[in-house]
Amino acid sequence: MKKIKLVLTVALIGLMGMSTAQSMKEKLAAKMASKMEKSSKSGGKYKTYDFTDASGISGTYFLNDQIIDRQNTAGFRYTKEKDGNIINNLYVELGGKGYGDRPNSMTFQLKEKYKTKYDFNYFYLTDKDCPNLANNQDEWLFVEISKDIYGFSQNGKVLCVASKDSANFSDYDTETAQVLYDQKMAKVNTEAMEKETAVWMKNAVYSKNVGKIVFAAEDWQLMKRGYENKPPMVNGKDFKTVLDMAGNMNYMAFFKFPPNEQFPGQEINIEFEMGGIKTNRTESRAKSASWQNMIKRIETKDFAYRQHSPKALRTYSQYNSQWIQDYAFMHLIYQNKDKFMMDEEYDLTVRMYSSRDGENGELIAEGVVKLKYTPKAHLAYAGDPDHPEKTSVFTFFEEFLDE
């Protein structure tokens, strides 16, 4: 993966002799220079900015991807003090022609707390003079990921890397910058999250189940509707260790930290396991357009609290007058269909992972429940001979697989 390229490069250089390592660096620099030359010939522009300041932040920064069309460099002008007052202002000139005769530019403010407590520069947008970046509601940042190297991000997603030395792009690509950005932001958020966690841990239901996935027949038995942001307002007595496959099956996770703060900019992947077979939502979505239509992408930004709105394995919606089911889960059940015996119970394990680019990251919650294959479930899943007009669950799913 690209995100481990930096680690591998450093390790490789460390194993080489000094002359060999230097030769490799020179080759990487030459490769980047060649790339930049090709970009320049294709219309990309490089401008040198005569900006300086005592901190060393100011200067010309190369961009590994253009922020404004045809501009391959940006100028940073950092001002710590003005008229005797500390302002910590960063003016970034992007070049090109913006409004009138003015170049495109953005103005940022240093978040002093992050510099003081965590020793990295975090500049957040306060103003811009840039028509091509018209969305004023978005969070635009320049975050220092290494010495003289910044990730430029929009709403937590790194769009490009800005570096004083273009040779750094061989180690710090956009994906690597995203990983480093996420690590820094997770560290920043930890302190505030720990304080809030202490409040939640006073709740017996939460403290007993943190990091776990719990199950119930009805969603309101898992959480009082509309109160995800509050410690549990249920007593947990309706949490089930066994669920009838014929009825509603719902689940919910309790997180140690809100996933959107602990894993900003990532996805949530949910994995289901039964009888030695595993399925998961991310891989299922990638099968085809039909699967993608049935399985919604879940992002960590959708999980803003230490619990989330209950999700259905399979449940009947009175509002829609139909069954709502997780197709990744249903695929698992379908693959186990020949194993089901009347009145037997089968362990289902559900796991939630942080995920990036289709690969699982950290396991953030896990739970096990037994699913009972009752006579009523058999009629629903395998078919009811007394009511052949009713499509069985397995037949319905087979029709979906044949699409």
C-alpha positions in Angstrom: 0.0 0.0 0.0 1.1 3.6 -0.7 0.6 4.6 3.0 3.5 2.4 4.1 5.8 3.6 1.4 7.4 6.1 3.7 8.3 3.5 6.3 9.6 1.1 3.7 11.8 3.8 2.1 13.3 4.9 5.4 14.0 1.3 6.4 15.5 0.6 3.0 17.8 3.6 3.2 18.8 2.6 6.8 19.9 -0.8 5.6 22.1 0.6 2.8 25.5 2.0 3.0 25.9 5.8 3.1 27.0 6.1 -0.5 24.2 3.8 -1.7 21.6 5.7 0.3 22.8 9.0 -1.1 22.7 7.6 -4.6 19.1 6.5 -4.0 18.1 9.9 -2.8 19.7 11.5 -5.8 17.8 9.1 -8.1 14.5 9.9 -6.3 15.2 13.6 -6.6 16.0 13.3 -10.3 12.8 11.3 -10.8 10.8 14.0 -9.2 12.6 16.7 -11.2 11.7 14.9 -14.4 8.1 14.6 -13.3 8.0 18.3 -12.6 9.5 19.1 -15.9 6.9 17.1 -17.7 4.2 18.8 -15.7 5.7 22.2 -16.7 5.7 21.3 -20.3 2.0 20.3 -20.1 1.1 23.7 -18.8 1.8 23.6 -15.1 3.4 26.8 -13.8 6.1 27.2 -11.1 6.5 30.6 -9.4 9.0 31.4 -6.8 7.7 33.5 -3.9 10.0 35.8 -2.0 8.4 35.3 1.4 10.5 34.9 4.6 10.0 35.0 8.3 12.0 34.1 11.4 10.1 30.9 12.0 11.0 29.5 8.6 7.4 28.7 7.7 7.3 31.3 4.9 8.6 30.5 1.4 7.8 28.7 -1.8 6.0 25.3 -1.5 5.8 22.8 -4.3 2.4 21.0 -4.7 2.1 17.4 -5.6 -1.3 18.1 -7.1 -2.6 21.5 -8.2 -5.0 23.4 -5.9 -5.7 25.9 -8.6 -5.5 24.8 -12.2 -2.0 25.1 -13.8 -0.4 26.3 -10.5 2.3 23.9 -9.2 3.6 26.1 -6.4 2.1 28.2 -3.6 3.6 30.9 -1.5 3.4 30.8 2.3 3.7 34.1 4.1 3.5 33.7 7.9 3.1 36.7 10.2 3.5 36.1 13.9 3.2 39.7 15.1 1.7 42.9 13.7 1.6 46.3 15.4 2.9 44.7 18.6 0.1 42.1 18.7 0.5 38.4 18.1 -1.7 37.4 15.1 -0.3 34.1 13.9 -1.6 34.7 10.4 -0.7 32.6 7.3 -1.3 34.1 3.9 -1.2 31.5 1.1 -0.9 32.8 -2.5 -2.0 30.1 -5.0 -1.2 32.1 -8.1 -3.3 32.3 -11.3 -5.9 35.0 -11.8 -8.7 35.3 -9.3 -11.1 38.2 -8.9 -10.0 41.3 -10.8 -6.2 41.4 -11.2 -5.6 39.7 -7.8 -4.0 36.2 -7.6 -6.0 33.4 -5.9 -5.2 33.4 -2.2 -6.4 32.0 1.1 -5.8 33.3 4.7 -5.4 31.0 7.7 -5.0 31.3 11.4 -2.7 29.2 13.6 -4.4 27.2 16.3 -2.0 27.9 19.1 -3.1 25.1 21.4 -2.1 22.5 18.9 1.3 24.1 18.5 1.9 24.4 22.2 0.6 21.0 23.3 1.3 18.8 20.3 4.1 20.6 18.5 2.7 20.9 15.0 1.3 23.8 12.9 -2.4 23.6 12.3 -3.7 26.5 10.1 -7.5 26.9 9.6 -9.1 29.1 7.0 -10.4 32.5 8.0 -10.7 34.2 4.6 -10.2 33.5 1.0 -10.0 35.4 -2.3 -10.3 32.4 -4.6 -13.4 31.9 -6.9 -12.5 28.3 -7.7 -12.9 27.3 -4.0 -16.3 28.7 -3.6 -17.7 26.6 -0.7 -17.4 28.8 2.4 -19.0 26.1 4.6 -16.2 23.6 4.2 -13.3 23.3 6.6 -10.0 24.1 4.7 -6.8 23.4 6.5 -3.0 23.3 6.1 -1.7 20.8 8.6 2.0 20.2 9.2 2.8 16.5 8.7 6.6 16.9 8.8 9.2 19.6 8.7 8.3 22.0 5.9 5.6 19.6 4.6 1.9 20.3 4.9 -1.2 18.4 4.0 -3.9 20.6 2.4 -7.3 19.2 3.4 -11.0 19.8 2.9 -13.4 18.5 5.6 -10.8 16.0 6.8 -9.7 14.7 3.4 -6.2 15.6 2.3 -6.3 16.8 -1.3 -2.6 17.5 -1.9 0.8 17.9 -0.2 2.8 21.1 -0.1 6.5 20.8 0.5 9.5 23.2 0.3 11.5 20.4 -1.3 9.8 18.6 -4.2 11.9 15.5 -3.6 9.9 14.8 -0.5 7.0 13.8 -2.7 8.6 10.4 -3.3 8.0 9.7 0.4 5.1 11.9 1.2 2.3 11.3 -1.3 -1.3 12.3 -0.7 -2.3 9.0 0.8 0.7 9.0 3.2 -0.2 12.6 4.2 -3.7 11.5 4.9 -2.5 8.8 7.3 -0.2 11.2 9.1 -3.0 13.8 9.2 -5.4 11.3 10.7 -2.8 10.3 13.4 -2.3 13.9 14.4 -6.0 14.7 14.6 -6.7 11.5 16.6 -4.0 12.5 19.1 -5.5 16.0 19.4 -9.0 14.7 19.9 -7.9 12.1 22.6 -7.8 14.6 25.5 -11.3 16.0 24.9 -12.6 12.5 24.3 -11.2 11.1 27.5 -13.0 13.7 29.5 -16.3 12.9 27.9 -15.6 9.2 28.2 -15.4 9.6 32.0 -18.9 10.9 32.0 -20.2 8.0 29.9 -18.4 5.5 32.0 -20.6 6.4 35.0 -23.5 4.8 33.1 -23.7 1.1 34.0 -25.1 0.0 30.6 -22.3 1.8 28.7 -19.4 0.8 31.0 -20.5 -2.8 30.8 -20.7 -2.9 27.0 -18.1 -0.4 25.8 -16.4 -1.9 22.8 -19.2 -4.4 22.3 -22.1 -4.9 19.9 -25.4 -5.6 21.6 -28.6 -7.1 20.0 -32.3 -6.9 20.5 -35.5 -7.7 18.7 -36.6 -4.0 18.5 -34.5 -0.9 17.9 -36.0 1.0 20.8 -34.8 -1.7 23.1 -31.2 -0.8 22.2 -31.5 3.0 22.4 -34.0 5.6 23.2 -34.7 7.1 19.8 -33.0 10.5 19.1 -30.6 10.4 22.0 -27.4 9.0 20.4 -25.5 11.9 22.0 -26.5 11.0 25.6 -25.3 8.1 27.8 -27.8 5.1 27.4 -31.3 5.8 28.5 -32.2 2.1 28.4 -31.6 -0.4 31.2 -30.2 -3.1 29.0 -32.7 -5.7 30.2 -34.0 -6.2 26.6 -30.6 -6.9 25.2 -30.7 -10.5 23.8 -28.2 -13.3 23.6 -30.6 -15.3 21.4 -32.7 -14.0 18.5 -35.4 -15.8 16.6 -34.5 -15.7 12.9 -38.2 -15.4 12.1 -38.5 -12.0 13.8 -36.8 -8.7 14.0 -33.0 -8.7 14.6 -31.3 -5.4 15.4 -27.9 -4.4 16.8 -25.9 -1.4 18.1 -22.3 -0.8 19.1 -21.0 1.1 22.1 -17.7 2.9 21.2 -14.9 3.9 23.5 -14.5 7.1 21.4 -16.7 8.6 18.7 -15.4 7.0 15.4 -15.7 10.4 13.6 -13.1 11.8 16.0 -10.9 8.8 16.5 -10.8 7.8 12.8 -11.6 11.0 10.9 -12.1 10.7 7.1 -12.4 6.9 7.2 -15.1 4.4 6.5 -16.9 1.9 8.8 -16.8 -1.7 7.6 -19.1 -4.3 9.2 -18.2 -7.9 9.1 -20.5 -10.9 9.7 -19.3 -14.4 10.5 -21.2 -17.7 11.0 -20.1 -21.3 10.5 -16.6 -20.4 9.4 -17.9 -18.1 6.6 -17.4 -14.4 6.6 -19.0 -11.5 4.6 -18.6 -7.8 5.0 -20.2 -4.7 3.7 -17.2 -3.1 2.0 -16.4 -6.2 -0.2 -20.1 -6.8 -0.9 -20.5 -3.2 -2.2 -17.7 -3.8 -4.6 -19.3 -6.8 -6.3 -21.5 -4.9 -8.7 -23.9 -1.9 -9.1 -26.7 -4.0 -7.8 -24.9 -4.8 -4.6 -23.8 -1.2 -4.2 -27.5 0.0 -4.5 -28.4 -2.3 -1.7 -25.5 -1.5 0.7 -25.0 2.0 1.7 -21.4 3.3 2.3 -20.9 4.1 6.0 -18.4 6.7 6.9 -17.0 7.5 10.4 -18.6 11.0 10.1 -22.0 9.2 10.4 -20.9 7.9 13.8 -20.5 11.1 15.8 -21.2 9.6 19.3 -20.3 6.7 21.5 -23.4 4.8 20.3 -25.2 4.9 17.0 -28.8 4.6 15.7 -29.6 0.8 15.8 -29.0 -1.0 12.6 -31.0 -4.0 11.2 -29.7 -7.4 10.4 -33.3 -8.0 9.3 -36.4 -6.3 10.5 -39.9 -5.5 9.3 -40.6 -1.8 8.7 -44.3 -1.0 9.4 -43.7 2.4 7.7 -42.5 0.8 4.4 -44.6 -2.4 4.8 -41.5 -4.5 3.9 -38.5 -6.3 5.4 -35.4 -4.2 5.8 -32.2 -6.3 5.7 -28.5 -6.0 5.5 -27.5 -7.7 2.2 -24.0 -8.6 3.4 -25.6 -10.3 6.4 -28.2 -12.0 4.2 -25.5 -13.3 1.9 -23.9 -15.0 5.0 -27.2 -16.6 6.0 -27.8 -17.8 2.4 -24.4 -19.4 2.3 -25.2 -21.3 5.6 -28.7 -22.3 4.5 -27.9 -26.0 4.1 -26.6 -26.2 7.6 -29.8 -24.9 9.4 -31.8 -27.5 11.4 -35.1 -26.9 13.1 -34.8 -25.3 16.6 -31.0 -25.2 16.5 -29.0 -22.1 17.4 -26.1 -20.7 15.4 -23.5 -18.2 16.6 -23.3 -15.0 14.7 -20.3 -12.7 15.2 -20.6 -9.1 14.1 -17.5 -6.9 14.0 -17.0 -3.2 13.2 -13.8 -1.9 11.8 -12.4 1.4 10.8 -11.6 1.1 7.1 -9.7 2.9 4.4 -9.5 2.1 0.7 -11.3 -1.2 1.2 -8.9 -2.5 3.9 -9.9 -3.0 7.5 -8.0 -0.9 10.1 -8.8 -1.1 13.9 -11.4 -3.3 15.3 -13.7 -0.9 17.2 -16.6 -3.1 18.4 -17.5 -6.8 18.4 -20.5 -8.9 19.5 -21.8 -12.4 19.4 -25.5 -13.5 19.4 -27.2 -16.8 18.7 -29.7 -17.0 15.9 -32.4 -19.6 16.4 -33.8 -21.4 13.4 -37.3 -21.9 14.7 -40.1 -23.7 12.7 -41.6 -20.2 11.9 -38.1 -19.2 10.6 -38.0 -22.3 8.5 -41.3 -21.4 6.8 -40.1 -17.8 6.2 -36.7 -18.7 4.8 -37.2 -22.1 3.1 -40.8 -21.6 2.0 -44.3 -22.4 3.3 -45.9 -25.2 1.4 -49.3 -24.1 2.5 -48.7 -20.7 1.1 -46.7 -21.1 -2.2 -47.7 -17.7 -3.3 -45.4 -16.2 -0.7 -41.8 -15.8 -1.8 -39.4 -17.3 0.7 -36.4 -15.4 2.0 -33.9 -17.7 0.2 -35.8 -17.5 -3.1 -35.9 -13.8 -2.9 -32.2 -13.6 -2.3 -31.5 -16.0 -5.1 -33.4 -13.8 -7.5 -31.2 -10.9 -6.3 -28.1 -12.9 -6.9 -29.3 -13.7 -10.5 -29.7 -10.0 -11.4 
